[in-house]
């Protein structure tokens, strides 16, 4: 059971890093046309779409990735304490 929890925490942290990578890629237009960027976008966008549906941009800034990463961090912390 301990191994399953560690793997789940690792996956949550890896997904957080994928979200962060998508955010950084979105700042550089040349990187957006990269095949890896398209794959990351397909993986991350459905999860972020949930947050974007109820968190409007603030001053043109999309804060949904921060909320999503925060939620993933809380989930990983909860699993670690369990």
Backbone atoms as SQL, in Angstrom:
CREATE TABLE atoms (id INTEGER PRIMARY KEY, chain TEXT, resi INTEGER, resn TEXT, atom TEXT, x REAL, y REAL, z REAL);
INSERT INTO atoms VALUES
  (1, 'A', 1, 'UNK', 'N', 0.817, -1.192, 0.000),
  (2, 'A', 1, 'UNK', 'CA', 0.000, 0.000, 0.000),
  (3, 'A', 1, 'UNK', 'C', 0.860, 1.255, 0.000),
  (4, 'A', 2, 'UNK', 'N', 1.972, 1.199, 0.709),
  (5, 'A', 2, 'UNK', 'CA', 2.871, 2.345, 0.778),
  (6, 'A', 2, 'UNK', 'C', 3.427, 2.685, -0.607),
  (7, 'A', 3, 'UNK', 'N', 3.712, 1.664, -1.389),
  (8, 'A', 3, 'UNK', 'CA', 4.241, 1.880, -2.742),
  (9, 'A', 3, 'UNK', 'C', 3.194, 2.536, -3.632),
  (10, 'A', 4, 'UNK', 'N', 1.931, 2.148, -3.493),
  (11, 'A', 4, 'UNK', 'CA', 0.852, 2.737, -4.288),
  (12, 'A', 4, 'UNK', 'C', 0.705, 4.220, -3.966),
  (13, 'A', 5, 'UNK', 'N', 0.797, 4.564, -2.687),
  (14, 'A', 5, 'UNK', 'CA', 0.687, 5.966, -2.281),
  (15, 'A', 5, 'UNK', 'C', 1.856, 6.767, -2.839),
  (16, 'A', 6, 'UNK', 'N', 3.063, 6.206, -2.767),
  (17, 'A', 6, 'UNK', 'CA', 4.227, 6.910, -3.314),
  (18, 'A', 6, 'UNK', 'C', 4.108, 7.141, -4.816),
  (19, 'A', 7, 'UNK', 'N', 3.606, 6.145, -5.531),
  (20, 'A', 7, 'UNK', 'CA', 3.416, 6.284, -6.979),
  (21, 'A', 7, 'UNK', 'C', 2.354, 7.345, -7.270),
  (22, 'A', 8, 'UNK', 'N', 1.269, 7.342, -6.495),
  (23, 'A', 8, 'UNK', 'CA', 0.212, 8.342, -6.682),
  (24, 'A', 8, 'UNK', 'C', 0.744, 9.750, -6.426),
  (25, 'A', 9, 'UNK', 'N', 1.535, 9.921, -5.393),
  (26, 'A', 9, 'UNK', 'CA', 2.139, 11.229, -5.102),
  (27, 'A', 9, 'UNK', 'C', 3.060, 11.640, -6.239),
  (28, 'A', 10, 'UNK', 'N', 3.851, 10.713, -6.730),
  (29, 'A', 10, 'UNK', 'CA', 4.758, 11.007, -7.841),
  (30, 'A', 10, 'UNK', 'C', 3.965, 11.441, -9.079),
  (31, 'A', 11, 'UNK', 'N', 2.865, 10.751, -9.367),
  (32, 'A', 11, 'UNK', 'CA', 2.039, 11.100, -10.523),
  (33, 'A', 11, 'UNK', 'C', 1.408, 12.481, -10.361),
  (34, 'A', 12, 'UNK', 'N', 0.940, 12.800, -9.168),
  (35, 'A', 12, 'UNK', 'CA', 0.374, 14.131, -8.926),
  (36, 'A', 12, 'UNK', 'C', 1.433, 15.217, -9.120),
  (37, 'A', 13, 'UNK', 'N', 2.630, 14.968, -8.621),
  (38, 'A', 13, 'UNK', 'CA', 3.715, 15.942, -8.797),
  (39, 'A', 13, 'UNK', 'C', 4.131, 16.060, -10.261),
  (40, 'A', 14, 'UNK', 'N', 4.163, 14.948, -10.971),
  (41, 'A', 14, 'UNK', 'CA', 4.514, 14.973, -12.395),
  (42, 'A', 14, 'UNK', 'C', 3.469, 15.753, -13.189),
  (43, 'A', 15, 'UNK', 'N', 2.196, 15.565, -12.841),
  (44, 'A', 15, 'UNK', 'CA', 1.123, 16.292, -13.537),
  (45, 'A', 15, 'UNK', 'C', 1.225, 17.786, -13.259),
  (46, 'A', 16, 'UNK', 'N', 1.594, 18.141, -12.036),
  (47, 'A', 16, 'UNK', 'CA', 1.803, 19.553, -11.702),
  (48, 'A', 16, 'UNK', 'C', 2.919, 20.148, -12.558),
  (49, 'A', 17, 'UNK', 'N', 3.973, 19.387, -12.743),
  (50, 'A', 17, 'UNK', 'CA', 5.082, 19.867, -13.577),
  (51, 'A', 17, 'UNK', 'C', 4.655, 20.005, -15.039),
  (52, 'A', 18, 'UNK', 'N', 3.786, 19.114, -15.497),
  (53, 'A', 18, 'UNK', 'CA', 3.274, 19.239, -16.868),
  (54, 'A', 18, 'UNK', 'C', 2.443, 20.509, -17.024),
  (55, 'A', 19, 'UNK', 'N', 1.642, 20.835, -16.019),
  (56, 'A', 19, 'UNK', 'CA', 0.868, 22.078, -16.067),
  (57, 'A', 19, 'UNK', 'C', 1.804, 23.267, -16.105),
  (58, 'A', 20, 'UNK', 'N', 2.832, 23.257, -15.262),
  (59, 'A', 20, 'UNK', 'CA', 3.808, 24.349, -15.242),
  (60, 'A', 20, 'UNK', 'C', 4.515, 24.467, -16.590),
  (61, 'A', 21, 'UNK', 'N', 4.857, 23.347, -17.199),
  (62, 'A', 21, 'UNK', 'CA', 5.504, 23.372, -18.514),
  (63, 'A', 21, 'UNK', 'C', 4.584, 23.990, -19.562),
  (64, 'A', 22, 'UNK', 'N', 3.294, 23.663, -19.505),
  (65, 'A', 22, 'UNK', 'CA', 2.335, 24.257, -20.454),
  (66, 'A', 22, 'UNK', 'C', 2.219, 25.753, -20.266),
  (67, 'A', 23, 'UNK', 'N', 2.263, 26.204, -19.015),
  (68, 'A', 23, 'UNK', 'CA', 2.210, 27.646, -18.751),
  (69, 'A', 23, 'UNK', 'C', 3.426, 28.331, -19.355),
  (70, 'A', 24, 'UNK', 'N', 4.590, 27.776, -19.145),
  (71, 'A', 24, 'UNK', 'CA', 5.820, 28.376, -19.678),
  (72, 'A', 24, 'UNK', 'C', 5.805, 28.343, -21.202),
  (73, 'A', 25, 'UNK', 'N', 5.347, 27.250, -21.784),
  (74, 'A', 25, 'UNK', 'CA', 5.254, 27.146, -23.240),
  (75, 'A', 25, 'UNK', 'C', 4.308, 28.197, -23.799),
  (76, 'A', 26, 'UNK', 'N', 3.239, 28.499, -23.074),
  (77, 'A', 26, 'UNK', 'CA', 2.274, 29.487, -23.567),
  (78, 'A', 26, 'UNK', 'C', 2.864, 30.891, -23.640),
  (79, 'A', 27, 'UNK', 'N', 3.944, 31.137, -22.917),
  (80, 'A', 27, 'UNK', 'CA', 4.592, 32.450, -22.949),
  (81, 'A', 27, 'UNK', 'C', 5.512, 32.621, -24.154),
  (82, 'A', 28, 'UNK', 'N', 5.902, 31.513, -24.791),
  (83, 'A', 28, 'UNK', 'CA', 6.844, 31.556, -25.909),
  (84, 'A', 28, 'UNK', 'C', 6.132, 31.039, -27.165),
  (85, 'A', 29, 'UNK', 'N', 5.729, 31.937, -28.059),
  (86, 'A', 29, 'UNK', 'CA', 4.938, 31.527, -29.233),
  (87, 'A', 29, 'UNK', 'C', 5.613, 30.466, -30.101),
  (88, 'A', 30, 'UNK', 'N', 6.928, 30.522, -30.240),
  (89, 'A', 30, 'UNK', 'CA', 7.616, 29.541, -31.083),
  (90, 'A', 30, 'UNK', 'C', 7.527, 28.123, -30.518),
  (91, 'A', 31, 'UNK', 'N', 7.445, 27.996, -29.216),
  (92, 'A', 31, 'UNK', 'CA', 7.358, 26.674, -28.593),
  (93, 'A', 31, 'UNK', 'C', 5.974, 26.054, -28.725),
  (94, 'A', 32, 'UNK', 'N', 4.964, 26.869, -28.956),
  (95, 'A', 32, 'UNK', 'CA', 3.594, 26.369, -29.033),
  (96, 'A', 32, 'UNK', 'C', 3.367, 25.465, -30.237),
  (97, 'A', 33, 'UNK', 'N', 4.183, 25.597, -31.250),
  (98, 'A', 33, 'UNK', 'CA', 4.039, 24.770, -32.454),
  (99, 'A', 33, 'UNK', 'C', 4.828, 23.464, -32.365),
  (100, 'A', 34, 'UNK', 'N', 5.461, 23.231, -31.253),
  (101, 'A', 34, 'UNK', 'CA', 6.250, 22.027, -31.025),
  (102, 'A', 34, 'UNK', 'C', 5.324, 20.826, -30.786),
  (103, 'A', 35, 'UNK', 'N', 5.705, 19.656, -31.237),
  (104, 'A', 35, 'UNK', 'CA', 4.902, 18.441, -31.062),
  (105, 'A', 35, 'UNK', 'C', 4.738, 18.101, -29.580),
  (106, 'A', 36, 'UNK', 'N', 5.798, 18.272, -28.784),
  (107, 'A', 36, 'UNK', 'CA', 5.718, 18.006, -27.355),
  (108, 'A', 36, 'UNK', 'C', 4.719, 18.951, -26.680),
  (109, 'A', 37, 'UNK', 'N', 4.692, 20.197, -27.135),
  (110, 'A', 37, 'UNK', 'CA', 3.738, 21.166, -26.583),
  (111, 'A', 37, 'UNK', 'C', 2.305, 20.745, -26.886),
  (112, 'A', 38, 'UNK', 'N', 2.077, 20.220, -28.069),
  (113, 'A', 38, 'UNK', 'CA', 0.737, 19.742, -28.426),
  (114, 'A', 38, 'UNK', 'C', 0.323, 18.555, -27.555),
  (115, 'A', 39, 'UNK', 'N', 1.254, 17.645, -27.310),
  (116, 'A', 39, 'UNK', 'CA', 0.957, 16.477, -26.473),
  (117, 'A', 39, 'UNK', 'C', 0.657, 16.909, -25.040),
  (118, 'A', 40, 'UNK', 'N', 1.493, 17.802, -24.498),
  (119, 'A', 40, 'UNK', 'CA', 1.251, 18.300, -23.148),
  (120, 'A', 40, 'UNK', 'C', -0.089, 19.009, -23.051),
  (121, 'A', 41, 'UNK', 'N', -0.411, 19.771, -24.061),
  (122, 'A', 41, 'UNK', 'CA', -1.677, 20.496, -24.077),
  (123, 'A', 41, 'UNK', 'C', -2.863, 19.532, -24.073),
  (124, 'A', 42, 'UNK', 'N', -2.765, 18.458, -24.827),
  (125, 'A', 42, 'UNK', 'CA', -3.845, 17.463, -24.858),
  (126, 'A', 42, 'UNK', 'C', -4.012, 16.766, -23.519),
  (127, 'A', 43, 'UNK', 'N', -2.933, 16.616, -22.790),
  (128, 'A', 43, 'UNK', 'CA', -2.990, 15.957, -21.488),
  (129, 'A', 43, 'UNK', 'C', -3.516, 16.897, -20.408),
  (130, 'A', 44, 'UNK', 'N', -3.081, 18.145, -20.446),
  (131, 'A', 44, 'UNK', 'CA', -3.355, 19.089, -19.360),
  (132, 'A', 44, 'UNK', 'C', -4.647, 19.886, -19.560),
  (133, 'A', 45, 'UNK', 'N', -4.977, 20.239, -20.792),
  (134, 'A', 45, 'UNK', 'CA', -6.122, 21.116, -21.042),
  (135, 'A', 45, 'UNK', 'C', -7.464, 20.595, -20.521),
  (136, 'A', 46, 'UNK', 'N', -7.768, 19.306, -20.614),
  (137, 'A', 46, 'UNK', 'CA', -9.058, 18.869, -20.045),
  (138, 'A', 46, 'UNK', 'C', -9.171, 19.128, -18.544),
  (139, 'A', 47, 'UNK', 'N', -8.090, 18.953, -17.811),
  (140, 'A', 47, 'UNK', 'CA', -8.096, 19.212, -16.369),
  (141, 'A', 47, 'UNK', 'C', -8.240, 20.707, -16.099),
  (142, 'A', 48, 'UNK', 'N', -7.504, 21.516, -16.851),
  (143, 'A', 48, 'UNK', 'CA', -7.582, 22.965, -16.661),
  (144, 'A', 48, 'UNK', 'C', -8.920, 23.527, -17.113),
  (145, 'A', 49, 'UNK', 'N', -9.559, 22.888, -18.079),
  (146, 'A', 49, 'UNK', 'CA', -10.861, 23.366, -18.564),
  (147, 'A', 49, 'UNK', 'C', -11.890, 23.379, -17.441),
  (148, 'A', 50, 'UNK', 'N', -11.813, 22.410, -16.540),
  (149, 'A', 50, 'UNK', 'CA', -12.720, 22.390, -15.400),
  (150, 'A', 50, 'UNK', 'C', -12.576, 23.661, -14.576),
  (151, 'A', 51, 'UNK', 'N', -11.342, 24.063, -14.297),
  (152, 'A', 51, 'UNK', 'CA', -11.102, 25.260, -13.486),
  (153, 'A', 51, 'UNK', 'C', -11.426, 26.529, -14.261),
  (154, 'A', 52, 'UNK', 'N', -11.128, 26.525, -15.544),
  (155, 'A', 52, 'UNK', 'CA', -11.419, 27.706, -16.368),
  (156, 'A', 52, 'UNK', 'C', -12.920, 27.950, -16.492),
  (157, 'A', 53, 'UNK', 'N', -13.720, 26.903, -16.309),
  (158, 'A', 53, 'UNK', 'CA', -15.171, 27.061, -16.439),
  (159, 'A', 53, 'UNK', 'C', -15.771, 27.845, -15.275),
  (160, 'A', 54, 'UNK', 'N', -15.108, 27.856, -14.116),
  (161, 'A', 54, 'UNK', 'CA', -15.660, 28.595, -12.997),
  (162, 'A', 54, 'UNK', 'C', -14.736, 29.645, -12.401),
  (163, 'A', 55, 'UNK', 'N', -13.528, 29.803, -12.952),
  (164, 'A', 55, 'UNK', 'CA', -12.620, 30.872, -12.510),
  (165, 'A', 55, 'UNK', 'C', -12.363, 31.788, -13.703),
  (166, 'A', 56, 'UNK', 'N', -12.950, 32.975, -13.694),
  (167, 'A', 56, 'UNK', 'CA', -12.720, 33.882, -14.822),
  (168, 'A', 56, 'UNK', 'C', -11.309, 34.477, -14.765),
  (169, 'A', 57, 'UNK', 'N', -10.780, 34.863, -15.922),
  (170, 'A', 57, 'UNK', 'CA', -9.476, 35.535, -15.917),
  (171, 'A', 57, 'UNK', 'C', -9.550, 36.837, -15.119),
  (172, 'A', 58, 'UNK', 'N', -8.522, 37.108, -14.371),
  (173, 'A', 58, 'UNK', 'CA', -8.456, 38.331, -13.568),
  (174, 'A', 58, 'UNK', 'C', -7.498, 39.286, -14.256),
  (175, 'A', 59, 'UNK', 'N', -8.041, 40.361, -14.795),
  (176, 'A', 59, 'UNK', 'CA', -7.208, 41.325, -15.508),
  (177, 'A', 59, 'UNK', 'C', -6.525, 40.723, -16.711),
  (178, 'A', 60, 'UNK', 'N', -7.175, 39.764, -17.352),
  (179, 'A', 60, 'UNK', 'CA', -6.589, 39.106, -18.519),
  (180, 'A', 60, 'UNK', 'C', -5.619, 37.986, -18.160),
  (181, 'A', 61, 'UNK', 'N', -5.442, 37.725, -16.862),
  (182, 'A', 61, 'UNK', 'CA', -4.515, 36.692, -16.404),
  (183, 'A', 61, 'UNK', 'C', -5.292, 35.445, -15.995),
  (184, 'A', 62, 'UNK', 'N', -4.969, 34.318, -16.605),
  (185, 'A', 62, 'UNK', 'CA', -5.620, 33.054, -16.295),
  (186, 'A', 62, 'UNK', 'C', -4.949, 32.441, -15.066),
  (187, 'A', 63, 'UNK', 'N', -5.669, 32.405, -13.958),
  (188, 'A', 63, 'UNK', 'CA', -5.093, 31.854, -12.729),
  (189, 'A', 63, 'UNK', 'C', -5.478, 30.395, -12.504),
  (190, 'A', 64, 'UNK', 'N', -6.190, 29.815, -13.451),
  (191, 'A', 64, 'UNK', 'CA', -6.619, 28.421, -13.279),
  (192, 'A', 64, 'UNK', 'C', -5.445, 27.443, -13.117),
  (193, 'A', 65, 'UNK', 'N', -4.307, 27.634, -13.797),
  (194, 'A', 65, 'UNK', 'CA', -3.190, 26.707, -13.547),
  (195, 'A', 65, 'UNK', 'C', -2.677, 26.775, -12.104),
  (196, 'A', 66, 'UNK', 'N', -2.688, 27.971, -11.508),
  (197, 'A', 66, 'UNK', 'CA', -2.235, 28.086, -10.119),
  (198, 'A', 66, 'UNK', 'C', -3.183, 27.348, -9.177),
  (199, 'A', 67, 'UNK', 'N', -4.478, 27.485, -9.427),
  (200, 'A', 67, 'UNK', 'CA', -5.467, 26.800, -8.596),
  (201, 'A', 67, 'UNK', 'C', -5.339, 25.285, -8.785),
  (202, 'A', 68, 'UNK', 'N', -5.161, 24.849, -10.012),
  (203, 'A', 68, 'UNK', 'CA', -5.030, 23.416, -10.296),
  (204, 'A', 68, 'UNK', 'C', -3.785, 22.833, -9.634),
  (205, 'A', 69, 'UNK', 'N', -2.675, 23.528, -9.739),
  (206, 'A', 69, 'UNK', 'CA', -1.434, 23.051, -9.107),
  (207, 'A', 69, 'UNK', 'C', -1.600, 23.039, -7.596),
  (208, 'A', 70, 'UNK', 'N', -2.252, 24.051, -7.050),
  (209, 'A', 70, 'UNK', 'CA', -2.497, 24.085, -5.609),
  (210, 'A', 70, 'UNK', 'C', -3.337, 22.903, -5.153),
  (211, 'A', 71, 'UNK', 'N', -4.369, 22.574, -5.925),
  (212, 'A', 71, 'UNK', 'CA', -5.215, 21.425, -5.594),
  (213, 'A', 71, 'UNK', 'C', -4.427, 20.116, -5.676),
  (214, 'A', 72, 'UNK', 'N', -3.610, 19.979, -6.697),
  (215, 'A', 72, 'UNK', 'CA', -2.779, 18.776, -6.825),
  (216, 'A', 72, 'UNK', 'C', -1.792, 18.668, -5.664),
  (217, 'A', 73, 'UNK', 'N', -1.248, 19.812, -5.245),
  (218, 'A', 73, 'UNK', 'CA', -0.322, 19.828, -4.110),
  (219, 'A', 73, 'UNK', 'C', -1.041, 19.398, -2.825),
  (220, 'A', 74, 'UNK', 'N', -2.264, 19.918, -2.628),
  (221, 'A', 74, 'UNK', 'CA', -3.035, 19.511, -1.454),
  (222, 'A', 74, 'UNK', 'C', -3.332, 18.012, -1.469),
  (223, 'A', 75, 'UNK', 'N', -3.649, 17.488, -2.633),
  (224, 'A', 75, 'UNK', 'CA', -3.924, 16.053, -2.743),
  (225, 'A', 75, 'UNK', 'C', -2.678, 15.235, -2.437),
  (226, 'A', 76, 'UNK', 'N', -1.533, 15.663, -2.960),
  (227, 'A', 76, 'UNK', 'CA', -0.280, 14.936, -2.704),
  (228, 'A', 76, 'UNK', 'C', 0.096, 15.014, -1.227),
  (229, 'A', 77, 'UNK', 'N', -0.102, 16.168, -0.620),
  (230, 'A', 77, 'UNK', 'CA', 0.199, 16.324, 0.810),
  (231, 'A', 77, 'UNK', 'C', -0.728, 15.457, 1.647),
  (232, 'A', 78, 'UNK', 'N', -2.001, 15.424, 1.285),
  (233, 'A', 78, 'UNK', 'CA', -2.946, 14.578, 1.996),
  (234, 'A', 78, 'UNK', 'C', -2.579, 13.101, 1.894),
  (235, 'A', 79, 'UNK', 'N', -2.174, 12.679, 0.733),
  (236, 'A', 79, 'UNK', 'CA', -1.758, 11.285, 0.556),
  (237, 'A', 79, 'UNK', 'C', -0.492, 10.982, 1.363),
  (238, 'A', 80, 'UNK', 'N', 0.418, 11.941, 1.401),
  (239, 'A', 80, 'UNK', 'CA', 1.675, 11.730, 2.127),
  (240, 'A', 80, 'UNK', 'C', 1.423, 11.576, 3.623),
  (241, 'A', 81, 'UNK', 'N', 0.432, 12.299, 4.126),
  (242, 'A', 81, 'UNK', 'CA', 0.125, 12.206, 5.564),
  (243, 'A', 81, 'UNK', 'C', -0.709, 10.996, 5.907),
  (244, 'A', 82, 'UNK', 'N', -1.326, 10.407, 4.904),
  (245, 'A', 82, 'UNK', 'CA', -2.180, 9.259, 5.125),
  (246, 'A', 82, 'UNK', 'C', -1.321, 8.069, 5.314);
